């Protein structure tokens, strides 16, 4: 049986907490991570009704997309649904874990799931995040190069999109003079040395800096490891918000809206009109994505599928972009499938359940 900590480890490989936005509160909300998991319920929101479902299914872990604790709590008196949910979770020893904007920002996250539902092709992140990558340059004796590289790769360096074990090497001569109490792996104290070395360059996610540097120091034969660390302005192709892709065949506006309604199982939606223009390139953003309207236009999208669009924001389409507001819940409800697909592979004999509770606070009438 797995512990909560072991499940969290897999969730944080799926969506590292480092990538959550500054205003967010993803992570373990309640519970002791050393507790063994009896079952896990996967949901968009954690509410009292969801906790009831967890209890009925024998689950002591709820994995949600939205954090139930989003702002600071100064008291727990049960005066609102957040406090009541937390009190109930604690009383029944149910742990709550949330993977929120960190999952939004992953190339295989929330927006990839929407793109999958819409069967979009040639997908890519709409707005990539800068300043999330670092470059390491170090110098290694030629006969130790492979050992050091393998250690760096295992620590997460050298991964570029679908490519792994990426590096650049160039050979040169390193010089040094061991002095004092030095204990050189090569050469002697007081004697100038020249060693044939490889200059190694690798790129890695910034949040892995400590892990990569620890791997370098452990694998490198030298007592003092010469290296450069540089923060990069490069956009990270695997990290960012929104996604854009193309339909297999262009659709007229009305046909696209019908297609969207079917694929996302919608009761209805709010939308702008672009008239006779066909829809081919589609941008998507789960949750509240109206801030991406201009980015969708810049990237030539014919439509933007998202939720929570305000009245005046529909004007920003400028008659060139079909904005389809399908609802916050409707755009993210399939997030629980992402959790299931990732965790059921790692824990194939473990009980994971997709919640049957509709947590959408919005109701529709026609």
N, C-alpha and C positions, 0 to 999 in steps of 0.2 A: 504494500500500500504506500502511495506517495504522500509526502508531507505538503503542506501549503507552500512552503519555501521552494520545493522542487517544481511545483506547478508554476509559481511566480517566475522562476528562472526561465522556463520556456516562454512564458508570456513576454518577458523582457528581452528575450532574443528576437521574438516576433516584432516587438515595438519597444526599443530601448527608451526608458524614461527620460533620457537626455534630450529627446526630440519633442517633448511636450512643450507647449507655449508657456510663457512666464506666468500667465494668469491662471493656469490650470492646476489641478490637484489630483493627478492620476497616482495610482499606487494602491497599497494596502490601506483600506479605510478603517476596518475593524478586524480583530482576530489576532491570534498567536501563530506566527508563521511556522513554528515547530510542530503544530498539530497535524496529525494524520488526517487525510481527506477521506470522508465517507462517500462523497459524491459532489459534483459541481454542477450548478445551474447557470446557464449562459443566457444573458439578457441584454437588452439595450439600456434599460433603467432598472435601478433597484428600488422597489417600493415595498410597502407592507404586504401587498398582495403577492409579490414575488417571493418574499420571505415565507409566506404561508405555503406557497408552492414548493419551495426548497425543503421545508419541514416535511411536507407530505411525501416528497420523493427521497427523503433521508439524506439530503445534501447539507453539508456544513460549510460550503464555500459557494458564494455567488460571484460570478465574473461578469461585470457590466462594462458597457462602453462609457456611459455618463457617470461621473463621480457623484455619489449622493451627498457627500460633503464637498461643496464647491467653495463656499466662503467659510470664514472662521466661525466656530461655534463657541459661544460664551457661556452657554448653559444647556442642560438636557432636562427639560421639563415636559416634553411631549406636546408643546403648543403648536407645532406644525408637522408636516409629513416627514421632513428631514429628521427632526429630533425623534419622532415616533419610530421611524425606520431604524435609526441607530440604536435606540433603547431596545427594540425588539431583537435586533441582531445580537447585541451583547447578552441579553437575557437568555437567548437560545444558543449561544456559542456558535454563531454563524459568522464566518469571515467574509468580508466584502472587498473585492479588488476591482479597480477601474483602470482600463486602458483607453485613454481618451484622445487628446490631440496628438500624442505620440503615435497612435495608430492612424490617425488622420494623415499624418505626414509621411507615412511609409508608402513606397511604390506598390506594395502588395496589400495595402490596407483598405480603409473604408471606400475610397474612391475607385480602387481597382475592382472592388466587389460590385459597385454600381455599373462600371464599364463592362464587367462580365455579364451582368444581368441583361444589359442592352446589346451584348454581343458586339462591342466595338472592337475594331481592329487597329493595329499600329498605334497602340496607346503609349502615352508618355505623361509624365507629371506636367501640369500646367504651369506652375510657378516653382522653380527649384530654389532650395535654400542655399544661400552662400555662407561662407565662414563656418562650415561644419567639417572641413577636411584639413589635415595636416600632412606635411612632408617630412620624412626622416631621411637624412643623409648620414652615412657612417662609413668607416674604412676598416676592412677585414683582410687578414692574410688570406691569400688565395686558397690554401688548403682548408680553411675554416668557413669559406663563403657559403657553401651549401647548408651547413649546420645552422648558421646564423639566419639565413634566409628562411629555412623551414620553421624556425622558432618564431620569426616575425609573421610568417603566413598563419601559423596556428593561433597567434595572438590577434589576428584580424587585419593585418596589414596586407597591401597588395591586391585588394579586391576592387575591381572597377566594373560595375554593372554585372553582366553575366560572365565576366572573366575573373579568374582567380590566379594567385601566384604571380602577380604582375610586378616587375621590378626593372630597373635600369642599372647596368654595371659597366664600368670602364676601369681598365687596369692602369696602375701607376706605381710610384715608389714612395713609401712612407719612411720618414726618418725620425729618430728619437734618441735621446741620451738619458738612460736611467741614472738617477742620482740618489744619494741619501739611503733611505730605507726601502727603496723600490724593490719589488719582487717581480721582475719582468718575465713574461711567459716566453719571450724570445730575447736573446742577447744577454749582456752582462752589465752590472752596475759600473758606471764610469767609462763605458765604451760606446762610442757613437755607432748606431745601427742603421742599416737600410734594409727595408723589407718590401718585397713585391706584394702589393695589396690591391684589392678591388674596392672601388668606390661604389657603394650600393645606395640606390634611391628607391624609396617606396612611399606610397600615399596610404593614409588610413583615416577612419572617422575620428574626429577630435576627441570624442568621449572615451576612446580606447587608449589615450596617451599613456596612462600609468601602466596599463597591461602590456602595451608594446614596448615601453622602455624597460620594464622588468624582464621581459623575454630577451631583449637585446643584451642586457647586462649579464643575464644568466648564461646565454649561449656564446657570448663573445670571449675569446681567449685572453684578451688583454686586461690587465689590472685597471687601467684607465681607458675608458672607451671614448674616443673622439667622435663627436657627432654634431649635426645641426638639426634643430627642429624649427619648422617654419609653418605659421598659420597661412592657409591659402584662401584667396578670394574666389577660387573656382566654385561654380555652382555644383552641388551634389546632385547628380542625375537620379539618384535613388531616394532622395529626401525632398519633400516639398508638399505644397497644398494643391488640391484639385487634380484633375486628369483630363486629357483630351485624346480623342480617337475618332475613328471613322466608321460609319455604317457600311455594311457590305455593298449596299446599293442606295443611292439617294432616294429620299421619300418626299413627296409633297407634304406641306405643313400639316394638313388634316390627317394624312396617313401616319405621319410621324407621331402626332399626339395620340392617336389610337394605339400605335405600336408601344409608346411609352406607358400608356395606361395598362396595357396587357402585361408587359414585361415586368413592371414594378407593382402590379396588383393594386392599382390606385382606385379609390372611389371617385376622385376628381382632382382637379388642379387649377391653378391660376396661371395665365400665360399671356404673353404679348403676341402680336401678329407680324409676320414678315411678308404676307401676301403670297405672291406666286413663286417666291424663292424656294428652291428645293433644299432639304436638310441632308447634309452629308457629314460634315465635321461637327462633332458634339463634344462640348466641355461638360464636366460633371463635378459637383462638390457636395458631399454629404453635409447635412446640417444647415448652417447659415453661411451661404456662399455668395451673397450679392456683392461683396467686396472684390470679387473676381470678374465682374462684368467687363471692365476695361481690358483686363488681361485676356479674356476670352475673345474680345473683339480684335485685339492686337494679334492674336494667333490665328485669326481667320475662322473662328468657330461660327457655325450657322445657328447653333442652339446652345444654351446653358441650362442644365438641369440641376436644380438645387432646392433649398427651402428658405423660409423666413424672409422673403423679399418684401421690402416696404413699398408703399404706394409710389413715392417719388423715384424710387430706384428703378422701377419699370421704365421710366422715361429714358434712362441711361442706355437702353438698347438702341436708341436712335433709329429705330425702324430697320436696323441691319442685323439684329440678333433676336432670335426667338428665346425668350426667357420662360422657362417652365418651372413654376414653383410647385413642387409636388408635396411639400410638407416636410418638416424636420424629421418626424418619426418615420415617415414613409421612405425617406432617403437613407436612413441609417438602420432600419430595423434588421436588415440582413447582416449586420456586423457580427451578430452572434454566430453566424455560419463560419466567419473567419476564425473565431476562437475554436469552434468545433473541429474544423479541418486541421488546424495546427496541433491542437492538444490530443486529438484522438489518434494521430499518427505516432506521437511520442508515448502516449499511455494507452495502448490498444485494448487493454483489459480493464480499463478504468471507466467508471460511470459518469459520462457527461450528458447533460440533458439540455435541449433547447427549450427555453421558457415558452409556455403557451399563453402567458398573461399578456394581454394588449395593454401596454402602459401609456398609450397615446392619450393625453388629456384633451385632445381636440376631437370634437364630434362634427359630423356633417349632416346637413339636411338638404333635400332636393325638391 
